[in-house]
Amino acid sequence: MTALLNRPAPLLAEHPTKRDNRFGAVADDLRPPRAAEAGEWGSLPIGRRLEWVRRFRAALVSNAERLVELMGREAHKPRWEAFAADVLPLLAACRWTERNAGRVLSSQRVRKGAWWSIGQSHRVERVPLGRVGIIATWNYPLQLLGVQMLHALAAGNTVVVKPSERTPRTQALLLDLARDAGLPEGTIDVLPATREAGAAMLADEPMDHLVFTGSTAVGRRIAEAAARRLLPTTLELSGRDTAFVLADADVAMAAQAIWNAATMNAGQTCMAPRRALVDARVYPRFLDALAPLAAGAKARRLIDEHAATACFDAARDAVDAGGRSLSGVLEPPRGDALVPLAIADCPEDGPLFRGEHFGPALAVAPFSTLDHAAHLHRLGAGDQQLAASVFTRPARVPAELAGALSCGVVTINDCVVPTADPCASIGGAGASGWGVSRGQAGLLAMTRARHVATTSRRLRLPIDTPIGSVASRLMRASLWTYGAGRASRTATESNS
């Protein structure tokens, strides 16, 4: 691993059959055919749209090194982390879409309807939403925008994107690669990467659906603006998530997985655990496993100085109220750089336990019973329910915890990492937003269902009103079929 991180060679070697263009090397056999007009994109056969996905994937492979470099400059991502957490999941999503979108988006026949629907056939078609707006985020600038755009386009929509003002060059390159892979002119429109452009987009931009990823506070304002337009939205908002370590868990593995999730991307992951709640019977062992990880942590650069200061202040408040730093020190940030922190015996009424920060600071506390754990989770997470992690040998969520978890994602014996799988769908609840993205559910969310009913010209139910005696017999037979007659007979037999 160290050799991979330190070697200067490109992440992906160029293929000898590829030719250079302004975005890197593109295979000769992946050159796009003549593009259709933007208005025709949604009516193209799914196979034609998936040809674009294949070319887009090839362009990502050829330009992986440039994308990684830009993410390092703009979002302070280490080289390997930028590749593993942004480039690789997007490539996997492209491959998953190529292999599965045709099946997922195909017309589905609906069977076993009413007996009186004689001569009818029913099916559900998936129809593009139209023009999908995406307000992009900065913390995973390639993965999140990339998958959202990929699924919107594969489903037949056009898109309009407002890139993040924090990662404009990374996302500009991503969007250029998508367009140059053979999209029709006008299929992707790009707005300036400014806050003002976002406000104007909400007010005036023609859209049929809007996707936003970001904080709950901004999400509320976007929901209000969209409601005035009756604009449907997908909102992926902040989480204040919990990792539960039960008495039968592999404690060392749990400590490693939780620490990795709390510190990856400098803790700037919406689904990262803000607190670890540990069964009191294994609490000392968990602290023993976590302490060397915290003590050996190196400083990480956050997106800005304010984010680093907010994390440190929350940790310092917890220590002042009786918590203790597992590393033995509480080192203030230097500009935007902060050494990740784990605070044991974290007080329940402070900002760190409540997860009001967005960075590498973890609250750790014991629980006595599963009901107590559920209470602490509700206290800390409040109405923000995005993801939760449970470490336990039976590989299932105990009933005492299940009722407290209204989140859209639960990982068992791992944190965050499984959600990068292209088949995984992500969706929050409460103040963590609504709607889903990624995976099959996310691809379907970029379409609307249209029910199509076809009636045979020869085999049809008569629509004329039957004569009185026939109508009466049909009514009695229908009621018997749907249970009224049988229920009456059962009641009579029970009373006799």
Secondary structure, DSSP 8 states (H G I E B T S, - for coil): -HHHHH--S-SS---TTEEEETTEEEEGGG-------GGGGGGS-HHHHHHHHHHHHHHHHHTHHHHHHHHHHHH---HHHHIIIIIHHHHHHHHHHHHHHHHHTS-EEE-S--TT-TTEEEEEEEEE-SEEEEE--SSSTTHHHHHHHHHHHHTT-EEEEE--SSSHHHHHHHHHHHHHTT--TTSEEE--SSHHHHHHHHHH---SEEEEES-HHHHHHHHHHHHHHT--EEEE----EEEEE-TTS-HHHHHHHHHHHHHGGGG--TTSEEEEEEETTTHHHHHHHHHHHHHT---EE-SSHHHHHHHHHHHHHHHHTT-EETTS-----BTTEE--EEEET--TTSTTTTT---SSEEEEEEESSHHHHHHHHHHHHTTEESEEEEE-TT-S--HHHHTT---SEEEESS-SGGGGSTT--B--EETTEES-BSHHHHHHHTEEEEEEEEE-SSS----S---HHHHHHHHHHHHHHTTHHHHHHHHHHHH-
